[in-house]
Amino acid sequence: MKVAMYYNNNDVRLEELPKPKIGPEEILVKVMACGICGSDVLEWYRIKRAPLVLGHEATGEIVEVGEKVRKYKAGQRVFVSHHVPCGKCRYCLRGHETACETLHTTNYYPGGFSQYIKVPKINVEKGVYPLPNSLSFEEGTFIEPLGCVVRGQRLANVQKGDTVIVLGSGVSGILHIQLAKFLGAEKVIATDINDYRLRAAKRFGADEVIHAKEKVPEKILQLNGGKLADKVIVCTGAESASKQALQCVDRGGTILFFAVPEPWVNIQVPITKFWRNEVTIMTSYGAAPRDLEESLKLLSKHKINVRDMITHRLSLKEANLGFKLVTAANQSLKVIIEPQK
């Protein structure tokens, strides 16, 4: 079978691997679509394991079912979660499923940028989601990224009446904009350094947009009746955005680091000021099953517009171009690989 083998962001090659053989408790899925995630192009995060087949937003059709699998059958349209928690450890039981060691060590083989994936037993049991007829394979690739956004906003308690600022208007930023509006945020403001993405942020529901090189805190005060933001959501790894986030939060507010800078970057926090003003700094990582279920529900009912976020549909042979488009973060939003093209 054909795969897109990742060596680095500028070197993704079309290669051949044997079609996986499944065991009695596994399934084989023919991949129909898989989105390129912003985390796929974090070279510092990925390159240490290269070469490998990436892709964790896969949808497709079950083509083979192990003899002991009773829950699924060949022909079903599904989304498959690459990481699944155990549901039993102290982290899972305390609501921190994405800190579960099992979640960090599970995956399907070889990756979503291939024509077929083998889904192991634990993923079959805990990470397969049938797609309703109302959802296309392409739209289904958003279940995982939107699930991550659902988790982040749930943990940050985004609610009706909030002023939310989203720093970075790529795919995750635009999903955050749409979800915050759906949850009843009174005002959503978005930033970016790219005019194309600022226009996209406005198109997908941002009430106001600010170029990230402007004096963002001052602009927020002007746009928000003299107040800063109740919720600040960082959706870019740029160090400047992390620093900017600390200046944009109102008293009693929350900063959510949905994206983070490179691991060698240290950000100075005005902790005394935040202590006096009861400011919360928090992170979120990935999505738990409940987040994916909520995401699937939102997408099935078309409460979040993802169809219009897709700017490129490429074959495995064009995966190298896809990675360059996502890395450049210029004239693109969601880039989807269709392995059967």
C-alpha positions in Angstrom: 0.0 0.0 0.0 1.0 3.6 -0.5 2.0 5.9 2.4 3.3 9.4 2.9 6.6 8.9 4.9 7.6 12.0 6.9 11.3 12.8 7.1 10.9 16.5 7.9 8.5 19.3 6.9 10.1 19.7 3.5 10.6 16.0 2.8 7.5 13.9 2.8 7.9 11.0 0.4 5.4 8.6 -1.3 6.6 5.1 -0.3 5.3 1.6 -0.2 4.6 -0.5 2.9 3.0 -3.9 3.2 -0.7 -3.8 3.8 -1.3 -4.5 7.5 -2.6 -7.9 8.6 -5.0 -7.8 11.5 -5.4 -10.0 14.5 -8.6 -11.5 15.9 -9.4 -8.4 18.0 -8.4 -5.8 15.5 -9.9 -4.1 12.4 -8.5 -2.8 9.1 -9.8 0.6 7.9 -9.5 1.9 4.4 -8.5 5.6 5.0 -10.7 8.0 2.9 -9.5 11.3 4.5 -7.0 12.6 7.0 -6.3 16.2 7.9 -2.9 17.6 8.4 -2.8 19.0 11.9 -0.7 21.9 13.1 1.1 19.5 15.4 2.1 17.4 12.5 4.4 20.2 11.3 6.0 20.9 14.7 9.4 19.7 13.7 10.9 19.8 17.2 8.1 17.5 18.2 8.1 15.1 15.3 11.5 14.9 13.8 13.1 12.9 16.6 11.0 9.9 15.5 11.4 10.3 11.8 11.0 8.6 9.4 7.4 7.8 10.2 3.9 7.9 8.8 1.9 10.7 10.5 -1.8 11.5 10.5 -4.2 11.3 13.4 -7.4 12.7 12.1 -8.4 9.6 10.0 -11.8 8.7 8.7 -12.6 5.7 6.5 -14.4 2.5 5.9 -13.9 -0.7 7.8 -12.8 -3.4 5.3 -11.8 -6.3 7.6 -12.9 -7.3 11.0 -11.1 -9.7 13.3 -13.0 -12.9 14.2 -13.5 -11.8 17.8 -14.8 -8.3 17.0 -18.5 -8.1 17.6 -19.1 -4.4 17.8 -18.2 -3.4 14.2 -18.6 -4.9 10.7 -17.1 -4.4 7.3 -18.6 -1.5 5.3 -19.1 0.8 8.3 -18.0 4.4 7.9 -15.9 5.5 10.9 -13.6 8.0 12.6 -10.8 6.3 14.5 -9.2 8.0 17.5 -5.4 7.4 17.5 -4.9 7.9 21.3 -7.3 6.3 23.9 -7.1 6.5 27.7 -7.4 3.5 30.0 -10.3 4.9 31.9 -9.0 3.3 35.2 -5.9 5.1 36.3 -5.9 8.0 38.8 -5.6 10.6 36.0 -8.6 9.2 34.1 -10.7 9.0 37.3 -9.8 12.6 38.2 -10.9 13.9 34.7 -7.3 14.2 33.3 -7.7 11.5 30.7 -5.2 13.1 28.4 -2.5 12.7 31.1 -3.1 9.0 31.1 0.0 6.9 30.2 -2.1 4.6 28.1 -3.3 7.5 26.0 0.3 8.6 25.3 1.3 5.1 24.2 -1.6 4.0 22.0 -1.9 4.5 18.3 -3.1 2.9 15.1 -0.6 1.6 12.4 1.1 3.1 10.5 -0.7 6.5 10.5 -3.5 8.3 8.8 -1.4 9.3 5.8 -1.7 5.8 4.4 -4.2 3.8 2.4 -5.0 1.5 5.2 -4.6 1.5 9.0 -4.6 -1.4 11.5 -6.6 -0.5 14.6 -5.4 -2.4 17.7 -7.7 -4.0 20.3 -7.8 -1.1 22.8 -8.5 1.4 20.1 -11.3 -0.9 18.7 -12.8 -1.0 22.2 -12.4 2.7 23.1 -11.7 4.8 20.0 -13.9 3.9 17.0 -16.8 6.3 16.2 -19.4 5.4 13.5 -20.0 8.4 11.2 -23.6 9.3 10.6 -24.8 9.8 7.1 -25.1 13.5 7.7 -21.3 13.7 8.0 -18.8 13.3 5.1 -15.4 11.7 5.5 -13.8 15.1 5.1 -16.0 16.7 7.8 -15.3 13.7 10.0 -11.6 14.6 10.0 -12.5 17.5 12.2 -13.8 15.3 15.1 -10.4 15.1 16.7 -9.3 18.8 16.3 -12.8 20.0 17.4 -12.7 17.5 20.3 -9.4 19.1 21.5 -11.1 22.6 21.3 -14.2 21.3 23.2 -11.9 20.0 25.9 -10.0 23.3 26.2 -13.1 25.4 26.4 -14.7 23.1 28.9 -11.7 23.2 31.2 -11.4 27.0 30.8 -15.2 27.3 31.5 -16.0 29.4 28.4 -19.5 30.6 29.0 -22.3 32.9 28.1 -21.4 36.6 28.4 -17.6 36.1 28.2 -15.3 38.2 26.2 -12.9 35.8 24.5 -9.7 36.6 22.6 -8.2 34.0 20.4 -4.5 34.6 19.6 -3.8 32.9 16.3 -6.4 32.3 13.6 -5.4 29.0 12.0 -7.6 26.0 12.1 -7.6 25.6 15.9 -8.2 29.3 16.3 -11.1 29.4 14.0 -12.7 26.3 15.7 -12.2 28.1 19.0 -13.9 31.2 17.6 -16.9 29.2 16.4 -17.3 27.1 19.6 -17.0 30.2 21.8 -19.8 31.9 19.8 -21.9 28.7 20.0 -21.4 28.6 23.8 -22.7 32.1 24.1 -19.6 34.3 24.4 -20.7 37.9 24.1 -17.7 39.1 22.2 -15.0 37.1 20.4 -11.9 38.9 19.2 -9.2 37.2 17.1 -5.6 38.0 16.2 -3.1 36.9 13.6 -0.1 38.2 11.7 -1.7 37.0 8.4 -4.4 39.1 6.7 -5.8 36.0 4.9 -6.4 34.4 8.3 -7.8 37.6 9.8 -10.4 37.7 7.1 -11.1 34.0 7.7 -11.6 34.7 11.4 -14.1 37.4 10.6 -15.9 35.2 8.1 -16.2 32.3 10.7 -17.7 34.5 13.4 -15.1 36.7 15.1 -16.8 40.0 16.2 -13.5 41.9 15.8 -10.0 41.1 14.5 -6.7 42.7 15.4 -3.4 42.4 13.6 -1.0 40.7 16.1 1.7 43.3 15.5 -0.6 46.1 16.8 -0.9 47.0 20.4 -3.3 44.2 21.1 -4.1 44.9 24.8 -4.9 48.5 24.0 -7.1 47.5 21.1 -9.0 45.1 23.3 -9.7 47.9 25.8 -11.0 50.1 23.0 -13.2 47.3 21.6 -14.5 46.0 24.9 -15.6 49.0 26.9 -12.4 49.5 28.8 -12.0 45.9 29.9 -9.6 43.1 28.9 -10.7 39.6 28.0 -12.3 37.1 30.4 -10.8 34.2 28.5 -7.6 34.4 26.5 -6.9 31.3 24.2 -3.4 30.9 22.8 -3.6 29.0 19.5 -0.1 29.6 18.2 3.3 28.6 19.4 4.8 32.0 18.7 6.7 33.2 21.7 5.3 36.7 21.1 1.8 35.4 21.4 2.5 33.7 24.7 3.9 37.0 26.1 1.0 39.0 24.7 -1.5 36.6 26.3 -0.3 37.7 29.7 -1.2 41.3 28.9 -4.7 40.6 27.6 -6.5 39.0 30.5 -8.9 40.8 32.8 -9.1 40.5 36.5 -10.6 37.1 37.5 -9.9 35.9 33.9 -8.3 32.7 32.5 -5.5 32.2 30.0 -5.7 28.9 28.2 -2.5 27.7 26.5 -4.0 25.5 23.8 -0.7 25.8 21.9 2.7 26.4 23.5 6.1 27.6 22.3 9.2 25.4 21.8 10.3 23.6 24.9 13.4 25.7 25.3 11.4 28.9 25.6 10.7 30.3 29.0 7.9 32.8 29.6 8.1 35.2 32.5 4.8 35.4 34.4 3.8 38.5 36.4 2.8 36.2 39.2 2.3 38.9 41.9 -0.1 40.9 39.7 -2.0 37.7 38.7 -2.1 36.7 42.4 -3.7 40.0 43.3 -6.2 39.8 40.4 -7.0 36.0 40.7 -5.9 35.2 37.2 -5.8 31.6 36.1 -3.2 30.2 33.8 -3.9 26.7 32.4 -3.3 24.3 29.6 -5.2 21.7 27.7 -3.9 18.8 25.7 -5.7 16.5 23.3 -9.2 15.1 23.6 -10.8 12.5 25.9 -13.6 10.2 24.7 -16.3 12.5 26.1 -14.8 15.5 24.2 -14.8 13.5 20.9 -18.4 12.4 21.5 -19.4 16.1 22.0 -17.4 17.1 18.9 -19.2 14.4 16.8 -22.5 15.6 18.1 -21.8 19.2 17.2 -20.5 18.3 13.7 -23.4 15.9 13.0 -25.9 18.7 13.7 -23.7 21.1 11.7 -23.4 23.5 14.7 -19.8 24.2 13.7 -19.0 25.1 10.0 -16.0 23.0 9.1 -16.9 22.3 5.4 -15.9 25.8 4.4 -12.6 25.6 6.4 -11.2 23.1 3.9 -9.0 24.9 1.4 -7.0 22.0 -0.1 -7.7 18.3 -0.9 -4.6 16.4 -1.9 -3.5 12.9 -2.7 -0.8 11.0 -0.9 1.5 11.9 -3.8 0.9 15.5 -3.0 1.4 15.2 0.8 4.8 17.0 0.6 3.0 20.0 -0.8 0.4 19.7 1.9 3.0 19.9 4.6 4.6 22.9 3.0 1.2 24.6 2.9 0.5 24.0 6.6 4.0 25.0 7.6 3.8 28.2 5.6 0.5 29.1 7.3 -0.3 31.5 4.6 -3.0 31.0 2.0 -4.5 27.9 3.5 -6.7 26.7 6.4 -7.5 22.9 6.5 -5.4 20.7 4.2 -6.8 17.2 3.8 -5.1 14.2 2.4 -7.3 11.7 0.5 -5.2 8.5 0.3 -7.5 6.7 -2.2 -7.1 9.5 -4.9 
